[in-house]
Amino acid sequence: MKIFKHKIFAHRKIIFIFLLAICLPSLIVGYLSLSTFSRRRETVKKLLESNLWISGESALKSIEAALLEHEKNALKSENFIRLIQTKKTDQPFFSSSVVLKDIDGQLFLLDADYQIIFPETRREDASFFQWEKDISNSQFAQFLQRAEFFEFSQKNYTRAAELYKECILSAPSKQHQATALEGLGRSLVSSKRYDEAYKVYNELSNKYGQFQNKAGHPYAVTAIFQLYEIDKRRNKEANNLKTLLELYEKIQTGVWLLNTSTYDFFTAEIESILNSKFNEGKFPEIQKSYQDLRKQQSTYRQALTFADFLDRKIIPKIKEKLSLSRVAGEVMPGRLLIPEEKNFSLISYAILPDFQSEQTFYGGFCWDINSLKKQIIPKVLEDITKDSMLRFQIVDEKGQNILSGKEELTSKESLSLSYRMFPLPWKLLVSNPEIKALERTARREIFFYGILLTVIVALMLLGAVLIARDISRESETTRLKTEFVHNISHELKTPLTLIRLYGETLQRKENLANKEKKECYEIITKESERLSHLINNVLDFSRIEMGRKEFDFKKGNLAKVVRDTLESYRYHLEKKGFAIQTDIASNLPEMKFDRESIASVLVNLLSNAMKFSPAKKEVTVKLFRDNENAVLQVADKGIGISPKEIPKIFQRFYQSKNKIVSETRGSGLGLTLIKHITEAHGGRIQVESEPGKGSIFSVILPISNVAYNKI
């Protein structure tokens, strides 16, 4: 045992030296490699971050330079001169219909008093009838007063019509003529002289359409409404709907300058009338034209909205800014950011130095935010991206991309820059994909080398474990072989001692009786057979280990072999005090088997039954048929086998940990041989056992079709 422990200790030192010689250098090399990767990554990362800042500043300057160029082009005096020249022409349409195609946004023009010159709309506070004070005592005023008296008080529409005609002849201006024509038309309609009234309103619409009545409404609009009423009374329904539709289109396109309330009033009235008519399912062609008009945006309504926006939010701030800039002596363009409910407006404005020398004018530009987001800035960023290979994104205050609407994750490696010259609520987010690629590469390298180092260490540990396991197995095998030699020596010694004892008895005692001599011969013979059986076990095991064990399969009577073997072994059983019970079937057919091997199986089973039945000495041997199998069964009332040990008992040299078993010497080869022999015959062995109640070993052999003859 000292030598055994010394060998194990020596192997442990070898394993430790092996691990130390390989693991330690591998760990040092791995650590140095990983630290080098980390330092290199940090150095490259710092260089990329420095380049990111420089490129980000350059990109921001490029964007603002493009915006400044666009602003400069929009605020050129020529653009506003073109608009004013268009306004001075005799074109009756709203002047904002002139589109400057090279400008992405809305222009506006203010005079020195901050009054809106462009876009041109009707002011809410305009005065229409200042001329009444100048003609209060004229002949026109007297005729007009009498005509209105007969129309409204006396309901004498014929006399009123005559007086309105006198007014037309004595009118001092076209505005006065338009007022008299309006009264004449009312009187003719009231007196049901529709044809004459139709001519009057046509003349009022065509010649005096831009003049306004006392309510501030253009005569053209009110006249067309009256024409619609006349057609309606004359039952010309299709014609009057076309008249209304034409009026609706002209109001939308800004043929007449209206204020916001007048515009909304007339369009709502026309829409109400047309919808009520179209709900009846009549006039499908007119209805289609109406629906097409509804889908189009009204340029004049947009101008009204824009002018209202200028009055309420822009002009007050421009006044304040310009007053401060004059104090500071600055004449640079100014910029305003106007927050709205869902968006914002960006306004640029400046004094127009070359517009008119006598007066001061302020030109302004409301940026088209969609064009800014989708065309101007992306184009600049696209050119910069090609050169720098960086990633640029414009994000709002919530961190959402203004183009995609998706939230952009801001990492430590990305740079966020605010606009300096333009008060945009956006930020330029600059990131370098190479930084992330560098990190991914570094992670891959660390992961790869980490796995490689782990695999190396794991393989070394596995090698150490395998070496330790092999050493342990060899040590255990050596121990079992030592015990086997010790046990087999003891097993061989007993029969040899008896043979020698009875041989010497026969040799020295010449006067022995025949009965005594016979008994001595029988003992010598039985012990010789026992000795032969032990030697055959060792030889058979050796042949099996070397793969040279051969079996001689011949047809025979298995029951006869079992009886003969049992009879030859009965002496040993009875000598040990065992009671033998047998139940051997005689109806088994002949089958192929090796007689000596089957006899060896039975002898080994009986030998084990004898060894491990110290108290209740009963052995039962059965041979019976179970379907297509012959079953040889040996049962005892011995100590039994625990369930955990049953799978191990067929291993070579295995000895149970049971105290009784440990005291019982044996070779440890019997059950191993039984298993090999049974499997060589194409059969199997089953064990049923319960500690303290005995064991039943069943050798199941096929009656036909033996698969092997050699192991």
Secondary structure, 3 states (H helix, E strand, C coil): CHHHHHHHHHHHHHHHHHHHHHHHHHHHHHHHHHHHHHHHHHHHHHHHHHHHHHHHHHHHHHHHHHHHHHHHHHCCHHHHHHHHHHHHCCCCCCHHHCCCCCCCEEEEEECCCCCEEECCCCCCCCCCCHHHHCCCCCHHHHHHHHHHHHHHHCCCHHHHHHHHHHHHHHCCCHHHHHHHHHHHHHHHHHCCCHHHHHHHHHHHHHHCCCCECCCCCEHHHHHHHHHHHHHHHCCCHHHHHHHHHHHHHHHHHCCCCCCHHHHHHHHHHHHHHHHHHHCCCCCHHHHHHHHHHHHCCCHHHHHHHHHHHHHHHHHHHHHHHHHHHHHHCCCCCEEEEEECCCCEEEEEEEECCCCCCCCCCEEEEEECHHHHHHHHHHHHHHHHHHHHCCEEEEECCCCEECCCCCECCCCCCCEEEECCCCCCCCEEEEECHHHHHHHHHHHHHHHHHHHHHHHHHHHHHHHHHHHHHHHHHHHHHHHHHHHHHHHHHHHHHHHHHHHHHHHHHHHHCCCCCHHHHHHHHHHHHHHHHHHHHHHHHHHHHHHHHHCCCECCCEEECHHHHHHHHHHHHHHHHHHCCCEEEEEECCCCCCEEECHHHHHHHHHHHHHHHHHCCCCCCEEEEEEEEECCEEEEEEEECCCCCCCCCHHHCCCCCCCCCCHHHHHCCCCCCHHHHHHHHHHHCCCEEEEEEECCCEEEEEEEEECCCCCCCEC
